[in-house]
């Protein structure tokens, strides 16, 4: 069985996901090949021992770039796409080449993403009713039609339920959560005088970083805050933190989170909207407790009271209470961190991701539809 993966983006969660998935699929005896948006990304897969080529597709009307997919999808049994441009062009070319096609829908446009698992979520400020109407009645319908070209993987049950409510074909919907490597042994955590929390996210409105800064100001024991990520709100958030007197450092985008996670006592994901953030999986695999919001698929990752604490979104007072609880109880942090490692190893390991994905490919290749 030959599987060709298509990704057109330069960085982000879908690429991290592919780096975990593809080697596990190859280890199961599948002939794999990755088509990337650039030579740098392709070289990264080659260093993992995975054959890869660069096929740049600059935008959704880049038909010339997409034509580069045609010769490279020859003889593919399955074409698996992982972002919007890849899904638009890769699925169409894959079907024309006679392959089964699979698209992992890693996320939704931010303006409607908060509705996943939270139907009553307010629309983001500054977004017109026309834009919301287009996304709900235009974009989602187009994606549902594209879904009829093949099968769809949703990373969370919350995402799958949302898509089914908006006309996606139920018989083509599959839930396969992301996976991550788990170190075989617990590492000794660095001792710190100040309770330190980390956040790894795009610096955008839907990630709720402003809520976390407000919560840190409300906390009885204000933590040190380490923020890893880049985005349009960087300067605004730095200004807010400075005005609130928060001890915070902004590190920008970080590709490898292993060292940053070793430098904090807990991870906070204060999102207004999210699916299944890989940052949470990485933190749990590192033995860190996680504070996450009750949005999207986050409650499917964080077991409240067992691997972390789940709070309501946009509630800085509740988030501050959770921060104080972890700051005051190192034993609880250790217990929750241990539970998180065990949960990842059982439900969200890279091996389990590979096993479930290969099972889907085998099912599709055995099917006549």
Secondary structure by P-SEA (a helix, b strand, c coil): cbbbbbbcccccaaaaaaaacaaaaaaaccbbbbbcccaaaaaaaaaacbbbbbbccccccccccccccccccccccbbbbccccccccaaaaaaaabbbbbbbccccccccccccccccccccccccaaaaaaaaccaaaaaaaaaaabbbbbccaaaaaaaaaaccccccbbbbbbbbbbbcccccccccccbbbbbbcccccccaaaaaaaaaaacccccbbbbbbcccaaaaaaaaaaaaccccccccccccaaaaaaaccccccccccccccaaaaaaaaabbbbbbcccccccccccccccbbbbbcccaaaaaaaaaaaaacaaaaaaaaaaaaaaaaccccaaaaaaaaaaaaaaaaaccc
